[in-house]
Amino acid sequence: MLAKRAIAANAHLLPIDRSDPTLILYLPFWYPHGDMTGNPIYSYDIYRHSCTVSGATWGSTGRTFNPATPDYIELSGDTSIMNFTSGDFTIIANVYVTDTSSARMIFNRGLYQTDGYFFDIETGGQIRFFTNQAAADQSTVSNAGAVSVNTRYSLGLARSGANANLYRNGVDVTAAGGGHINPATCARTLKIGIWDGKATEPMSGIFNALLAWSRCLPASEIANISNAIMMTFN
């Protein structure tokens, strides 16, 4: 128990270059200091994004999201750096999901067939990624049942041009995907654990960590980071 606390209390022990300008969001939700336990919280990347917490109580392994509330986290201020259009990007979320009886949002910066993109878990545990334009969308998905309840996962998404791949615990679980068109530019705020309207697809469970890069990480790097974060909580 002491060893686990020692690791969890030191975010710098993870193989993450916090000075990397392409690391545009790093939220180690478990980190037990004021800027992770309070409200707002501030990201650990060089951009130090301010994040407003609605519900989502802090605990030693992260933020717990109650779908009945519903709980979510919203980035305030200038998050234009995450308005991905033609650029590549990667998202990794370490989550413990307690219910998949309805869709559960991971990372949302857009609206279906309107603009932007989103990364979620569909009813029954399918992982999905969508890019959106006016009256159009493209998706990449895993097989159904990729996410089981009461299990901790590192879930990753890497987009490079028209291609996108989905990862579970550092392993590619992409089952199907169409050619992605650049997302329409999006001025919406970034939301974690909830749909854009702040009412649907509420997360049920715990976010341990969430990271995003403005580049497509190679599979080997995704595996290394995912495994390191998973070891922190296992």
Number of C-alpha atoms within 10 A of each C-alpha: 5 7 9 12 14 12 16 22 17 13 19 12 13 18 13 17 11 17 12 11 13 18 22 26 25 24 24 25 26 23 22 20 10 11 15 22 19 14 15 18 21 22 21 21 21 15 18 14 21 18 21 17 20 15 17 22 15 20 16 15 20 25 26 23 26 19 21 10 12 19 23 26 23 20 19 14 10 12 18 13 12 20 22 19 19 14 15 19 23 24 27 27 25 26 25 23 23 17 19 20 12 16 22 26 25 28 24 23 24 27 22 19 18 18 25 26 28 24 27 24 26 22 17 18 23 19 31 23 23 24 28 26 21 12 9 14 21 20 19 23 24 24 15 15 15 16 24 17 16 14 11 21 23 25 27 28 25 25 21 16 16 14 14 24 23 27 24 23 23 22 16 17 18 18 14 14 19 14 13 19 18 21 25 22 19 21 15 16 19 23 24 26 30 27 26 22 9 16 14 16 22 24 33 26 24 26 28 27 21 22 20 23 21 21 17 22 18 10 15 11 14 26 19 16 18 25 16 17 24 19 13 19 16 7
